[in-house]
């Protein structure tokens, strides 16, 4: 089929897995959806396509507004969306980053095998749940005072290294080495800092989790070897962000933009896309505040990883070093960054907004860590508790097709409210344990229901599309052993 239509929005098939919404009216650029036929059906079920079309109206939008295979309706800008705006004559949009600034994932390797963990899953999940703070509200691994919060916002994982919460190799295997130098702690409100100071080192709630996994499949032997992955290996996946601090920062700047740039806002089809003109005082302040929140989130995941190492030491009665618990990679998927990309044959400075999308730089790119530069940047794609996750590497086509981006997960099929109507948390836990040997511990049954496997799209299909388009190449697949969430 060469054309599709959803609620009056027409898409034309450019080639396999690439669908375009042609530019018309006030659209500054076309929009593109990267999806198979089956995923496109799901994407067309909600307001994703309307939000993607609205995003093309942002000043300075370049190339196309892009929806990844896992795309779904979000706040203003779709989750799974990528939008690049001119960094000098365009804008930066908090709505195109999201409330959970630097929500992201990190994967830690071990030299343990599934046999080492089998039979100890309940002990491990109980110990992790008891020692890694989760859920709504306060309580973190570090009792943060204001000087600590300021230092974290400014220095990121450098602070964690100085304080003994990290080792140098952790920084070497993190996006941007765990620090955004453009961070401006003074641009983060006192209210945001107050919300964050008691949450440093905590998972939060919703879809955030810590999951022990085993490697089940290897697809590219050479890349897997470079990443240190092999079949039956135990790894740990951590998914969380900047907690209340990031949420408050987004709220603060949305309100400021509404007040100061109401003329720009009035020209957009959705006020939730609120944006500040590039070069304006508010654009620079938001960028500095966002970078500070990015630093906070990296430290948050670092502290959780440190605590996880300690839990493994107690459960397995050996040092984390002897279990080779090393960071594979940490990558953000709610972020806007100043990057240089080639557009129409010329290099341009852009704000690349990735909201529920993962950076996917290929081999040879100077921003890929030295350890992985010959094979490409690691990409971590979490699935559901019952479907497994994937490790990919940045694909060669990503720079041409997606401003160096790919999907960030399976993508939701239904709202949290609907999920609680469809699923019963305790039943989901029992079925995962008894039928799939996956042990889940959460603050409430409602949380488990909201995150039931049936709530999510088919992660295998999302990854297949990414791999076939060449924006993120399959390297390995993992499967849950135990999972904790708020």
N, C-alpha and C positions, 0 to 999 in steps of 0.2 A: 504494500500500500504506500503511495507516494505522498498523500496528505491525510491529516487527521484533524478533527475539530473537537474541542472541549469547551462548553459554555461560551460559544462564539469566538473562541481563540483558535485560529487556524495555524497548523504547523505543517511545514513542507519537509519531506525527507531529503536531506542533502546527500547522505550515504548511510551505510549501515551504522546504526546507533547514534546518528547525528540528525537532529530535527531542528528546524529553524522557524522562528516566528518572525516574518518579514517586518522590516521597518515601515511604519506608517504613522500618520498624524504627528504627534509631538515626540514620538520616540527618537532618541538621538542615535541609536544603533539598533541592529536586530538583536533578538534573543535566541539562545541555543539551548536545547535540552539534549543531554548525552544519556541515552537510555535505549534499552531493547523495547520491543513491542509490549512485552508483559509489564516492564517497569513503567513505561509511559502511561499505561492504563491506570496504574496506581498514582502516579504523579498528577494525572488529570482529575483525580477524585476530589481534591480539595482546592484551595486558592493558590496553589504553588505557581501555576502559569500566569495568573493575574498578577501576583506579586513580582514575578520575574519580568513581566512586561512593564510594570510600574517602575522597576529599577532602571530600565533603559532611559528614563527621563532625568536621571541624576546628572547634574552639570559635569562635563568633562568625561563622561562615560566613553570608553575606548574599546574598539573591537566588537565584542558582543557581551551582553550579560549572559552568564552561563549557569545552567542548573546541572548538578552532578547526578549520577544514576540513583543516589539515595535521597534525592531531594523531596522535601515536603514543606507544607505551610509553616511559616514562622511569624515573627513580629516584623511586619513591614517588608523585609527582605527574606526570601525563602531560605530555610535551612538546606544546606547543600548548594548554596549560591556562591558564585565568584563574580566580582565586578571590579574592573580596573578603571580608575579615574585619573585624569591628568593631575599630577602633583603640584603644578604651577597655576593652571587655569581651571581646574576642576573643583573637587570638593572631597571631604572625608565625612562619612556617615556612621555615627554610632549604631544606628539601626541595622546597618550592613555588617556590623561586627557582632552585635548581640549583647545581651546582658551579662552572660558568663564569659567575660574577657579571658582569653587563653584557657578556655576549657580545652583540654588536650589529653594526650595519652603518652605513657612511657612503658616500655617493656624492659624487664630485668631478666637476664639469663641466669641459669644455675648449671652445675654439672650433675645435678640429681636426675634420676630417671623416674618414670612413672612407678616402677616397682618399689622405689625408695619411699614413695608417698602412699602407695596403696595400703589400705588398712589403717592409715593414720589421718584420713581426711577429716573426720569429725574433730579430732584433737587439734588439727591445724586450723580449721575454720573457726572453732571456738576461741582459740588463742588469738587469731588475727582480729576477730570481732571484739574481743575484750581489750585489745591493745591499740587498735587503730580507730580513733574517734570518727563517728559517722552520725548522720541524721541532721535535722534542722537545728538552728540555734548555735550556741557557743560551745566551747570545749575543743582544744586542739592539743597537739603534742608539745608545743611551746606556749608557755604563758606569756603572751606578748605584751610588753609595755610600749609606750609610744616611741621611744628611741629605737626599739627593735623593729617596729613596723616601718619606721622611716628608713632604717638601714636596709631592710629587705626590699622595700620599694625602689631604693636607689641602686643597690648592688646585686640583687638577685642571688643566684647560687654562689657567687663569690662570697657573700655573707655566710652562707651555709658551710662553705669550705673553711672560712676563718673560725667559725664557731664549732667545728668538729662534726658537723652533720653531713659532710660530703668528703669525698676523696677526689684528687685531680682528674681521674679518669671519668668521673661523673660529668664534669663540665665538658670534657672533650667529646662526649657522646650525647650532647644535648643541643637542640636547635639554638643557634646564636651563642653557644657555650653558656646558656642559662642566664644571659644578661642582655637587656636592651639598653644601650648607652644613652638613648634619647629620653630615658625615664626622667620625669619631673615630679618628685613626691609632693612638692608644693602645689601642684595642680590637682591633687587628690583632696577632696573635702575632708574636714575633720569627722563628719558623720560617717563617711566611708571608712576612714581609718579606725574609728571606734567599732564599726561592725566587723572589721577584719582582725582586730588585735587578739581576740579570743578564739579565732578559727584557724590559726596558722598550724597546719598539719592535721587536716581533717577532710574526710571525703564529701561531706554534705549529704544531700538526699537525691531523689529522682533517679536519673539514669547513671549516676556516678557509682563507681564500684572499684573493688580490688578483687582480682580473679587469679587464682593459681591455675595454670593451664599445662597441657602436655602437647608437644609438637607431634602432629599425626602425619603430615605430608610435606615433602620437599619437592618443589617444582623446578628450581634452578639450582643445581648443585654448587656451581661456582660462587653464586651470590650468597647462598645459604652458608657456605664455608667462610666467606668474608664476614658475614654477620655472626658467625659462631653458633649456628643453629644446626641441629641434627635430629633425626627421628627419635621419639620417645623421651626427649629432653623436657624437663620441667622449667617453665618460665612464669613470670608474674607480670600481669597487666594492671596498670593503675590508670583510672579515668576520673579526672575531676578538674576543677578550675580555680577561679579567684574568689569563690564564695561570696559572702555579702558585700565585700569590698568592691569587687568588680560590678556587681549588680547596682550598688549605690552610685558608682561612678558613671555608669551608663545612664541611669536615671537623672543624675545631676546635669549631665551635658545635653541630654534630650530637652530638658526644661530650659536650659540656657539658650540653646539654639532656637527653640520656639519663640523665645522672647526677643532675641537679638537679630535673628535672620528670618523673620516672618515673611519677608518678601520672597526669599528663595523657597520657603516652605509652601507658600501659597501657589507656587508654580508647579509643585509636585502633585501627583494624583493621590498620594497617601502621606499623611503627616507623620506616619511612623517611619518614613524614610528620612526624617529630619537630618540635614547635613549642614556643615559649616564650609564656607568658601575656602578653597586652598589659599594659604598665605594669610588668612585672617587671624586675628588674635585668638579667637575661639578654636579655630582649627589647630593651631599650634598647641594651645593648652590641652585640648582633648588628646592630641597625639602623645604629648608628654605624660598625661594621666594614664592613658591606655597602656603605654609602655611600662609604666610603674606597676600597673595591675598585672601585666604579663610577667614581670619579675616576681611578683607575689605568688602567682600561680605556679611558676617553676619551683619556687622554694617550697610551696605547699606539697607538690608531688615528691620533691626531694626528701622532705621530712617523713612522709609516709613510706617511702622506699627504705629510708634508714631504719624506721621502726620495724618494717617487714623483715629486714635483715636480722634484727634482734630477735624477733619471734622465731624465725627459722633456726637461729642459734640455740634457743631454748628447746624447741621441739625435737631437733635432730642432734642436739648435744655436740655441736662442733662449730667452729668459727665460720662466719660468713665468707671470709677469704678462702677457707678450705673448700667451701661449696661453690666457689667462683661466681658469687652473686654480683655480676657486673651489669651495668646499664647498657642495653643494646642501643636505645635511642629514645628521645623525648621530643614530641612534635606537637605544635599548637594547631587547633582547628577552629578557633574563633578569634580572628586577628585581622588587622590592617597594617600593611608594612609598605614603607617606601622602597620600591624596587625598580631596577632598570630593565625594560623589556624592549625587544625589537618590534616595532609596529609600522607596517607599510614600508619596510626597508630602512627605517631610522630608529635609533635608540631613543626611548623616552622615559622620563622619570614618572612613575605612577604610584598611586596608592592602590595596592592590590588588596581588596577586601575578600577575605575567606571566612564565610559564616557556615560552619558545619562543612568545611572543606579543608583538605590537608595539602600543605606544600609538598611538591613532588618533583624536586630538581633531579635531573639526570646525571649520569656519570660525567665527570669533567667540570661540572659547575663549581666555581670557586667557593660558593657558600656551603657546599657539602663538606662535612667533617673530613679531615685528611684520611682517617681510617677507612672511609667508604667512598672516597672520591673516584676511585677506579671502577666502581661497580654501580654507584648511584645511591641517593639518599634513601634510608629506610623509611617506609610508610607503614603505619599500624592501623588496621581497619577492624575495630571491634564488631562482633556480631552479638547475637542474643545469648542468654544463659544456656540455651539448648542447641545452638547452631555453630558455635565456634567462631574464631576470628582469623584474620590473615595478616601476614607480613608481606608487603610489596616493596618494590624499589622504584624510584623515580624513572618514568619512561621517557624515551627520546622524543615522543610526540607532544609531551606536556607543554613545552615552551611555545609551540606553535598553536596548540588547540585551546589551552586552558590557563595561560599565564603561569605555568608550572604548578598545576594543582590537580588533585583527584578527590575521590569521595572520602568521607570520614567515618562511615559506619554502615549499618544496615538501613537506617532510616525508618521512622515510625510509620505504621499503617493506621493506627487509631489513637485517639486522644487518651489521656490518663483516665478521664471520667468514664469513657466507653470501656476501657480495659478493666476497670473495677467492676463494671456491670457484667462483663463477659467471663472474667476469671476470678477464682477464689484463691488467695495467696497460699494458704496451707496446702491446698490440693496441688498447686503448681510445685511447691517445695517437695511434697511427697512423690509426685510423678518424676521429677528430675532425679531425686535420690534413688528411687526404686527401679526406674526404667533406664536411666542413663548414667547412673553413678556420679551425679553432679550434686554436691552438697552446698546448699545455700543458707546463709544466715543474714537476717535483716532486722531492722528496728520494728517492722510491723508487717503483717500479712498484706496490707494494702500496697506497700511498696513492691512486694513480690508480684502482686497482681498487675500493677502498672507496668512492670518490666517483664511480663511473661513472654516466652518465645513467640507466641502467636501475635504479639503486638507489633512485631517488626517485619520489614520486607525480607526477602531472600538474599542474605549476604553473599551467597555463592553467585547469584546472578549479578549483583552489584559489582563484584570483583571480576567476574567474567567480562563485563562490558569495559571496565577500566583496562583490563589486560589486552583485550582485542583492539581497543583504540590506541594502545601504546602510551597511555598517560600514567599508568601505574602497573608494573609487571609483577605477576604472582611469583613469590619466592617460597613461602611456607604457609601451612595452615595449622592452627592450634585448636584444641578442644578443652572446654572447662573441666576442672577437677573440683574446685570449690570456689565459692564466691561470697563476698560480704558487701552489703550495701546499706545505705541509710534508710 
